[in-house]
Amino acid sequence: MDGAIVICVLLPRFELVVAAGGRRELLGLPAAIAPRPGSQQVGEVSAAAEAFGVHRGMRLGEALSRCPRLRLVPGDPAGAEQLWEAKLTALEAIGAAVEPLRLGLACFDARGLLRMYGGGTEAVVATAREALAMPVRLGAAPTRFAAIAAATRTRVRRSLNVAGDARAAAAFLAPLPVTLLRTLPPLAELPASLQRLGIATLGELAALPAAAVGDRFGSLGLAAHRLASGHDRALRPRTPRVPVEAELVLPEAIDGFGLEHAVGVLVDRLLASPLRHERPLRAVTLSALLVEGGGTWYTRMVFREALSDPLRIRLALSSRLREIPAPAQALRLAVTDFGPAAAAQQALIGDPATLRAQRLHEAVQQVRTVAGIDGALRVLPIDPGSRLPERRAVLTPFER
């Protein structure tokens, strides 16, 4: 058991539980989170809906054809985001360096915590369960994906440990269905294609030649093949942050120009917060509590450059207000990423090559803020003369 390193934290049907609120009876019925405005895909689904073949990301028409009694629950993305942030902070409080994968799913490396909590994986698991203070599934394994699989195969209030190395992880994954790949958002669409080709388990996927999988499914197929073979990338934990946010309860439900004035108040409060330490804002989230019965609305805004000018921030956020589907009763603005502490000084005269390098660096930072570390990659030549295209070059993270 103590050979396991990566611990996966899975809060089952987290978004649906938050959206249902006190209506716990919905979790026992065929239910799914209603599509967001502008989308036709359902969100997280209940166990009863899964029994009909409905899953997250399925188109609404197909979901209703499979389960005509499907109940659609208005989502609460703002509430889910706030609660999930609180749970991540609770894990970081015990010393865990956490990598969040999606709402309700995260992983952390247990090696640095073993001696702190008694030298065993079970002690770390028990500490994490106590810190979360809600029903949770915990799995431990040598790799990230194997730990996720272990968490999905265990029950609430229990844990499953997979000891050993990558070979042990591959043996554990072999009999499991390829639908487990849906737990990782980039691979959510791949299981349907694999099943159409008769590939039902991860072991069958791992048994295929990697070159053939790459030819048929590209880089996503190679990533899935690597996971099924018991290999995975290292964890990329987030940087713990002190929450900097402002909230405004509106005297009455408003929209239009009233929301723009409310956002201006929130921006001023946010910039005046002493927790900001005069740092400019790189990315923020704006959420709204809609009129009674309408749920919440949530959006994330990444600025082209780090800003501390309230007028420019208000103008950028105003473009998103038209997406709010109903009048709002409350607004909340929170910082998710800061820029450098010192404001960037524009040189009057500078070397063109240096200026281009600075602009390229800024562009890479913007893309990574939106899409993660793999959002900006460069082509690294390996064997330019090879007859096989996939051997000529590889993609690698762009240098900072």
GUDREN-976576 format. One line per field, with one value per residue: x, y, z of N, C-alpha, C in turn. Coordinates in pm, whole numbers. Each point is the difference from the previous one (the first is absolute). Layout:
REM GUDREN-976576
nxx <- [X/...];
nyy <- [Y/...];
nzz <- [Z/...];
caxx <- [X/...];
cayy <- [Y/...];
cazz <- [Z/...];
cxx <- [X/...];
cyy <- [Y/...];
czz <- [Z/...];
This chain:
REM GUDREN-976576
nxx <- [81/110/-5/-127/0/-72/-62/-108/-53/-105/-60/-67/-20/117/6/-44/81/92/-26/-4/105/-112/-14/32/-134/49/89/-119/-27/-48/113/5/117/-91/-5/120/-29/-52/-27/26/100/-45/-16/40/0/-121/11/-123/48/109/-95/-49/127/-53/83/90/-43/-97/-35/-69/-8/126/28/-85/61/111/-31/-121/23/100/38/-25/116/-48/107/96/50/-60/-111/4/28/-88/-88/27/1/-108/-39/38/-53/-103/13/12/-100/-15/38/-116/83/-111/-32/-80/-79/-100/-119/40/107/88/131/68/126/-4/104/-30/-111/71/115/-57/-64/119/44/-132/-32/-35/107/66/-50/21/118/15/-48/76/98/-43/-22/3/-104/102/42/85/88/87/97/82/-109/-10/5/97/43/-24/54/98/-3/-11/93/23/-36/-106/86/39/109/65/94/71/65/124/34/52/77/6/26/80/46/-1/53/69/-65/42/-121/1/-123/95/31/-133/66/78/-32/134/-22/-89/40/114/-56/-83/107/60/-113/-12/129/-82/59/-21/122/55/-15/-117/-19/48/-76/-61/56/92/77/-67/7/128/11/-74/59/120/31/-134/6/111/-63/-112/74/63/-115/-56/119/-61/12/55/-40/97/-34/-97/43/-111/15/12/-123/19/-124/-7/-107/-105/-99/-105/-80/-76/-45/11/-67/120/1/66/-30/-102/15/9/-92/-69/33/-30/-103/-24/24/-67/-92/7/9/-97/-14/33/-81/-34/46/-91/-31/33/-118/27/-70/-129/-84/-105/-73/-118/-70/-65/-108/-87/65/80/43/120/78/92/102/100/65/73/65/4/-6/90/-116/15/-34/-75/28/122/10/-63/74/104/-38/-21/98/25/-40/11/95/-23/-53/14/-92/94/14/111/111/93/107/77/118/34/50/119/28/113/71/103/-56/-37/126/-66/98/58/118/-11/76/-26/114/47/-54/42/117/-7/-40/96/84/-47/11/116/26/-50/62/107/-29/-31/103/77/88/-94/-44/127/15/118/37/37/85/-35/-71/43/96/-75/-31/3/-111/-54/104/-51/-105/16/-110/52/-17/-56/128/9];
nyy <- [-120/-3/-88/24/88/-14/98/-63/121/-80/115/-112/20/61/25/-126/-40/85/-40/-124/48/40/-1/-69/7/114/-22/-40/110/-36/59/121/60/96/-3/52/127/-29/-96/-117/11/-115/40/6/-133/-43/-85/42/121/-28/-54/116/11/84/86/55/110/-84/0/110/9/-40/87/86/-34/1/115/-30/-72/38/26/120/9/122/26/-22/48/112/-62/-76/109/68/-100/-17/132/-6/-101/67/108/-80/-50/122/13/-123/86/-28/-35/69/-96/106/-103/0/59/-20/30/-53/26/-72/39/-125/1/129/-76/-99/63/101/-99/-42/45/0/-61/-100/41/13/-117/-48/61/-42/-117/13/40/-93/-79/-92/-70/-85/-22/-83/23/-97/48/-72/5/116/-54/-77/111/66/-101/1/134/-21/-91/97/-18/77/76/-44/-73/14/-82/48/-99/51/-37/48/-108/25/126/-45/-88/102/77/-110/-48/124/55/18/-15/-62/-4/-12/-58/-12/128/4/-109/93/40/-42/-28/92/63/-19/26/96/4/-21/114/-96/-50/50/-125/-3/119/-40/-105/107/-6/65/-46/-115/8/36/-94/-72/28/2/122/18/-71/66/111/-41/-32/114/60/-63/41/84/84/101/123/79/7/88/4/53/128/-33/47/123/-34/64/43/34/25/7/16/-21/124/-15/-98/12/70/-17/133/-48/-107/86/74/-113/-35/125/-17/-118/56/107/-82/-68/111/31/-129/0/-103/102/74/83/-128/7/4/-130/-62/13/-28/2/2/-54/41/-86/51/-6/-113/104/-38/-28/104/-47/84/-32/106/-23/94/77/90/-15/20/131/28/60/103/-42/-23/115/59/-68/24/123/-44/-47/119/18/-81/86/-121/59/82/77/-80/-59/71/-77/72/-93/16/-52/113/25/124/44/1/14/117/-55/38/77/-56/122/-48/-99/-106/-1/-68/90/99/-63/-19/127/38/-79/45/122/-28/-59/103/78/-71/-3/127/0/-60/52/-80/-86/119/15/-59/-57/6/-116/32/-123/-39/117/-91/-23/-121/-12/64/-98/-44/86/19/63/4/113/16/115/38/20];
nzz <- [0/76/-103/30/-101/-110/64/-40/-8/21/-19/25/-131/10/-129/-16/95/-49/-124/51/67/61/-133/103/-4/-55/97/46/-73/-120/28/-54/4/-6/-134/-4/16/-118/90/-59/85/52/126/126/2/39/102/31/-32/71/77/-45/35/88/-58/79/-56/31/-129/23/-131/-7/98/-57/-113/73/55/-49/111/-79/123/-49/62/29/-72/88/-115/40/45/-111/-70/74/-3/-130/-12/77/-76/-109/54/31/-123/-50/87/-50/-94/-59/-98/-22/-87/-14/-29/82/-2/124/-72/85/-17/89/12/44/-86/-18/4/-50/19/-63/-64/35/-118/-2/-114/79/68/-116/-41/123/-6/-125/40/108/-82/-84/104/-97/-46/1/-123/57/-95/22/-80/-75/-75/-65/-122/44/59/-114/-69/90/-10/-130/36/85/125/22/65/-120/-4/-115/45/-99/56/-10/-124/-113/17/131/-33/-97/89/84/-95/-27/105/24/-8/-132/48/70/-128/17/99/-109/21/-23/74/30/-121/51/120/-47/-49/117/61/-91/37/103/35/88/11/109/42/-64/57/117/-39/-43/-120/67/-100/11/133/-14/-93/83/118/-55/44/-13/-113/-33/40/-61/-104/21/21/-103/-44/85/-103/63/-25/38/127/-27/125/42/-19/128/14/43/34/-117/67/-72/88/-81/105/-107/14/-132/-61/-57/-113/-117/-7/69/-80/-101/60/18/-125/-31/83/-58/-118/39/50/-114/-74/85/-28/128/-22/-79/98/-54/-4/-129/-57/0/95/-29/100/-80/112/-27/105/-77/-61/99/14/-24/121/-47/-21/-85/3/-79/40/-109/60/-107/96/94/66/22/-126/93/-81/-25/130/29/-95/47/125/-45/-79/124/42/-131/51/99/22/121/53/55/105/-44/17/-56/36/-56/56/-117/-51/51/-41/-59/112/-82/-22/-117/-22/-84/-66/3/24/-86/24/-133/0/88/-71/-110/64/42/-120/-51/95/-24/-131/26/81/-97/-95/78/19/-131/-62/95/61/-44/38/35/-116/-9/-125/50/-98/-36/-105/-47/-11/108/-44/133/-35/77/-75/-86/76/116/73/40/132/-34/-19/130];
caxx <- [-81/80/67/-78/51/-100/-132/-107/-116/-117/-128/-93/-109/15/-78/-142/-35/-10/-116/-123/-20/-66/-90/78/-74/34/116/-46/-79/77/14/123/7/-47/105/19/-46/84/51/-99/53/-39/112/15/-124/-16/23/-117/11/107/-53/-63/103/23/124/37/43/-90/-95/-128/-95/34/-26/-145/-46/37/-71/-104/-35/116/-28/107/19/81/132/45/147/67/4/93/136/34/17/118/115/14/54/141/71/9/107/128/27/67/132/-5/16/-116/-28/-141/-22/-131/-75/-23/105/134/103/119/109/1/133/45/-87/0/57/-72/-123/17/81/-76/-99/-131/-9/-21/-137/-92/10/-68/-144/-45/7/-107/-123/-118/22/105/67/144/79/144/65/129/-17/-119/-120/-32/-62/-137/-76/-21/-104/-131/-37/-24/-124/12/53/104/108/60/141/65/142/90/53/-83/-51/-114/-109/-55/-76/-124/-85/-32/-140/-95/-53/62/-78/71/72/-84/29/94/-73/48/-26/-141/-66/70/-57/-105/66/64/-103/-49/98/4/98/-86/75/129/99/-5/62/145/58/14/125/-13/1/-132/-91/33/-47/-146/-58/87/65/-89/9/127/-11/-83/77/101/-69/-43/120/51/91/-71/88/10/-103/29/-82/-25/60/-103/-23/-91/-113/-24/-130/-96/-137/-98/-140/-75/-127/-105/54/24/79/35/92/15/106/128/35/34/133/95/19/79/138/62/25/105/129/31/27/141/56/51/141/31/27/-104/-83/17/-123/-103/-126/-119/-115/-124/-114/-112/-127/-34/-28/80/135/109/75/142/90/140/55/146/34/112/117/-37/-60/-37/-82/-140/-82/24/-57/-146/-36/18/-104/-132/-33/-51/-126/-112/-19/-81/-130/-115/40/84/-25/129/117/124/119/114/125/56/142/57/116/119/-23/38/-63/92/36/23/119/-18/86/45/41/-118/1/-38/-142/-73/10/-88/-138/-23/-11/-131/-102/5/-59/-144/-55/8/-100/-129/-6/90/140/9/-65/100/102/86/40/141/42/69/61/-65/9/-74/-112/-123/-21/-4/134/81/-1/-92/-45/54/-40/78/77/-49];
cayy <- [120/120/28/99/135/98/-20/66/41/5/30/-57/82/123/110/-31/15/143/54/-50/67/-83/-97/-123/-105/4/-85/-137/-4/34/146/53/145/52/65/143/81/-12/-136/-106/-116/-7/-4/-121/-77/-88/-142/-54/40/-80/-133/10/31/144/40/141/39/-53/98/-6/-83/-142/-35/-15/-119/-117/4/104/53/70/129/98/84/119/-7/103/0/87/-69/-112/53/48/-113/-75/77/-22/-135/2/72/-91/-97/69/29/-114/-11/-67/80/-56/31/-21/-44/59/14/-126/-98/56/-96/56/-94/-29/-33/97/-1/-131/9/100/-58/-135/-85/-90/58/-1/115/118/-9/34/144/69/-20/85/139/29/7/-35/-131/7/-124/22/-109/22/-85/58/103/84/-62/-119/47/39/-124/-61/76/-29/-139/-22/57/116/-29/-103/34/-113/23/-86/8/-48/95/18/-131/-32/88/-51/-121/42/68/-84/-45/109/46/119/119/73/112/120/78/105/78/-4/-131/-34/-47/-115/-133/-37/-48/-128/-103/-33/-90/-124/8/21/13/68/-101/-15/119/-7/-107/45/72/144/68/-14/88/137/25/6/98/114/19/-43/-145/-36/29/-104/-125/9/-16/-139/-84/20/114/127/113/42/94/143/64/143/85/42/143/62/49/144/3/101/-45/107/-42/107/24/-64/-67/97/-40/114/101/-19/-97/63/81/-92/-53/107/1/-118/23/95/-71/-99/69/61/-103/-7/-131/5/41/84/-79/10/-119/-75/-73/12/-70/79/-88/70/-75/43/7/-124/-114/6/-50/97/17/5/14/32/98/14/125/-9/33/24/133/60/116/-40/24/-108/-124/9/-15/-142/-81/38/-79/-131/12/-33/-145/-42/-36/51/103/-49/48/23/-16/-30/11/-59/-8/-135/5/134/29/29/99/132/29/-6/130/-6/75/90/-51/-133/-88/-70/-142/-10/29/-117/-107/35/-20/-144/-49/42/-80/-135/8/13/-128/-96/37/-48/-142/-85/-4/-57/88/55/-101/25/-119/-34/-102/-118/-72/61/-82/-125/-22/2/139/18/-8/114/106/-17/124/15/132/116/53/127];
cazz <- [0/12/-126/-72/16/-39/60/-74/77/-87/65/-100/-56/76/-57/11/142/29/-73/63/128/100/-64/-9/-70/-142/-26/-20/-122/-120/-1/-58/0/-128/-80/21/-113/-118/-13/-11/70/141/93/80/6/116/-26/-70/-140/-60/-31/-132/-100/-9/65/-12/-133/-103/-50/70/-76/19/140/18/-72/80/129/-11/132/53/66/-21/119/-30/60/93/-20/96/128/-9/-3/133/91/-41/44/144/22/-39/106/115/-28/8/140/61/-62/-130/-122/-70/-141/-32/-137/-30/124/68/-27/18/41/65/28/144/53/99/117/65/134/78/55/53/-85/-84/-91/64/89/-85/-51/108/25/-111/16/110/-42/-96/80/-77/-63/-101/-39/-5/-58/-1/-99/-41/-103/15/-57/79/124/-36/-19/131/70/-60/26/142/52/88/134/-9/-93/-70/-25/-100/30/-104/-97/-119/-44/85/-41/-126/31/66/-97/-117/-14/18/-128/-57/37/106/-61/6/121/-38/-101/-139/-63/24/-122/-57/25/-95/-121/29/12/-134/-61/76/109/117/125/-10/-37/-146/-58/23/-82/-138/-27/21/-129/-62/74/-39/-136/-4/91/20/129/108/6/62/143/61/-2/105/128/13/20/136/7/10/25/140/43/-14/103/-13/103/97/-6/96/-77/-9/-64/44/-26/12/-3/-63/69/-80/-117/-105/-115/-82/53/144/23/-29/116/110/-28/31/145/36/-45/95/126/-20/-11/130/100/41/-36/-137/8/-116/-120/-104/-15/-125/-30/103/-25/31/17/34/52/-81/70/69/-87/-122/20/-3/-126/34/-114/32/-92/0/-68/-94/82/140/10/128/-35/20/-118/-97/54/-13/-141/-37/63/-50/-119/41/72/-88/0/116/-58/75/96/108/136/65/-86/71/-84/72/-76/-10/-35/3/-80/80/104/-52/-129/-113/-54/-142/-39/-114/-106/38/-107/-52/35/141/10/-51/100/111/-43/-9/137/51/-68/57/133/-15/-44/111/99/-47/-37/77/-42/-134/-97/-91/-25/-115/-75/22/-97/55/-112/-117/-119/15/-92/80/43/144/56/-43/102/113/62/135/53/-40/113/55];
cxx <- [85/81/-73/50/-109/-134/-101/-117/-117/-125/-110/-113/-4/-89/-149/-47/-17/-123/-131/-27/-60/-91/75/-73/32/116/-39/-83/91/6/134/-4/-35/114/10/-52/98/59/-114/44/-38/125/6/-135/-1/27/-117/3/111/-47/-71/101/26/129/26/49/-88/-97/-137/-100/27/-28/-149/-53/35/-78/-106/-38/113/-42/120/4/81/134/28/152/73/10/97/144/45/25/125/128/22/59/147/85/16/108/137/37/67/138/3/19/-98/-1/-149/-16/-133/-73/-28/107/135/95/111/98/11/139/47/-80/9/53/-77/-122/16/72/-75/-101/-137/-18/-23/-142/-100/4/-70/-151/-56/0/-114/-137/-125/26/98/52/148/69/146/65/132/-14/-132/-126/-39/-65/-144/-87/-29/-110/-138/-48/-30/-131/29/40/99/108/54/143/54/150/81/47/-94/-57/-120/-120/-66/-83/-133/-97/-53/-147/-103/-46/70/-78/64/78/-82/26/99/-62/57/-34/-146/-68/60/-66/-107/61/67/-103/-59/94/14/101/-76/77/133/112/4/62/152/67/20/136/-21/-5/-137/-102/25/-48/-151/-56/91/58/-88/3/129/-2/-82/74/105/-64/-40/118/64/98/-82/103/5/-112/48/-86/-14/73/-109/-15/-96/-118/-12/-129/-85/-138/-96/-140/-82/-134/-120/64/13/73/40/99/18/110/137/45/41/139/106/28/89/147/71/32/117/137/41/36/148/66/57/148/45/32/-111/-71/24/-129/-95/-118/-114/-118/-120/-101/-124/-128/-39/-38/84/140/103/61/145/81/139/55/151/35/120/132/-48/-44/-18/-80/-147/-87/16/-58/-152/-44/12/-112/-139/-40/-58/-139/-120/-26/-86/-143/-121/48/72/-38/129/110/123/115/120/120/48/148/45/112/120/-26/32/-62/106/22/31/120/-31/81/52/39/-121/-4/-40/-149/-84/3/-90/-146/-34/-15/-137/-112/-5/-64/-153/-64/2/-99/-136/-4/93/138/17/-65/97/114/88/39/149/41/79/76/-62/1/-80/-114/-133/-22/4/136/87/10/-98/-41/50/-40/95/72/-62/98];
cyy <- [126/29/104/139/103/-36/83/28/15/23/-42/95/136/112/-24/15/147/59/-44/68/-94/-106/-131/-109/-1/-94/-145/-17/19/152/37/152/51/65/149/78/-6/-137/-98/-126/5/-5/-132/-69/-87/-145/-62/38/-77/-139/-3/32/148/34/149/29/-53/110/-22/-89/-148/-44/-22/-121/-127/-6/110/63/79/137/92/98/123/-6/115/10/87/-66/-116/48/46/-116/-79/73/-18/-138/-7/70/-89/-105/65/33/-117/-23/-63/102/-57/44/-24/-35/51/13/-137/-104/68/-111/75/-112/-19/-17/97/0/-129/8/98/-60/-147/-96/-93/72/9/119/128/2/41/149/80/-14/91/148/37/7/-17/-134/11/-140/31/-123/37/-99/64/112/72/-70/-126/39/44/-124/-67/73/-30/-140/-26/65/124/-47/-117/48/-127/37/-101/17/-49/111/12/-132/-42/88/-49/-125/33/61/-93/-42/112/54/128/127/77/119/128/83/112/80/-6/-129/-40/-59/-129/-134/-43/-54/-135/-112/-38/-94/-131/-2/37/25/72/-98/-23/119/-6/-105/41/66/151/76/-6/90/146/34/20/116/119/7/-44/-152/-47/27/-106/-134/-1/-18/-145/-94/20/114/129/109/30/99/144/75/149/75/41/151/43/57/152/16/112/-47/114/-59/118/20/-60/-61/101/-65/126/94/-14/-97/62/88/-89/-58/106/10/-117/19/94/-67/-97/68/64/-102/-3/-133/-2/37/73/-79/19/-134/-63/-70/12/-88/91/-96/81/-99/54/4/-138/-110/-2/-50/112/5/25/14/36/91/8/123/-19/36/27/145/42/128/-38/20/-113/-133/0/-20/-146/-86/33/-81/-136/10/-36/-150/-48/-26/58/111/-60/64/33/-26/-26/2/-49/-7/-145/0/146/12/27/114/141/21/0/141/-15/88/89/-48/-135/-82/-78/-147/-21/25/-117/-114/28/-22/-148/-61/35/-82/-142/-2/10/-134/-101/33/-54/-152/-90/-4/-56/88/58/-101/43/-133/-21/-108/-112/-73/53/-88/-129/-8/2/142/18/-9/120/107/-36/138/5/138/110/56/133/112];
czz <- [0/-125/-81/32/-27/63/-78/95/-97/84/-97/-34/69/-54/13/145/35/-68/65/133/102/-59/-24/-78/-149/-32/-21/-125/-121/-17/-60/10/-140/-77/33/-121/-117/-23/-10/74/147/86/74/18/124/-38/-76/-147/-70/-37/-135/-110/-19/73/-24/-142/-112/-44/62/-73/18/142/25/-75/76/130/-8/135/63/56/-22/117/-41/73/95/-11/100/137/0/1/138/97/-35/41/150/29/-40/107/124/-21/8/144/71/-62/-137/-112/-102/-146/-25/-148/-54/133/61/-21/8/43/72/30/151/58/108/128/81/143/87/69/35/-89/-91/-87/65/93/-79/-54/107/30/-108/12/110/-41/-94/66/-85/-68/-115/-28/-18/-56/-4/-95/-41/-102/21/-52/76/133/-25/-17/134/77/-57/34/147/42/84/140/0/-97/-62/-34/-99/19/-119/-91/-118/-50/84/-34/-128/24/67/-102/-109/-8/5/-135/-49/33/115/-56/4/125/-27/-115/-141/-73/7/-122/-54/26/-100/-128/22/8/-135/-73/77/112/126/129/-24/-35/-150/-70/15/-86/-145/-21/14/-132/-67/69/-37/-139/-4/82/29/141/117/15/65/150/71/5/110/138/24/26/136/14/1/26/151/33/-18/101/-23/112/99/-1/111/-78/9/-80/59/-42/27/-13/-49/71/-72/-122/-114/-115/-75/68/151/34/-26/117/118/-20/29/149/44/-39/96/133/-13/-4/132/106/38/-35/-141/-3/-126/-126/-102/-17/-136/-42/118/-38/46/6/45/56/-71/83/49/-98/-125/13/0/-139/36/-128/50/-108/17/-83/-92/68/142/17/145/-22/14/-124/-102/50/-14/-144/-44/57/-54/-122/35/64/-86/-7/117/-47/70/93/121/133/75/-102/87/-100/80/-93/-1/-36/-1/-101/88/96/-47/-136/-110/-56/-149/-35/-120/-119/47/-120/-52/37/145/20/-48/100/119/-36/-12/138/59/-63/55/138/-8/-38/114/110/-38/-10/79/-62/-140/-105/-102/-12/-117/-64/18/-100/68/-109/-129/-124/6/-101/73/54/151/66/-37/107/109/50/143/53/-42/121/46/-32];
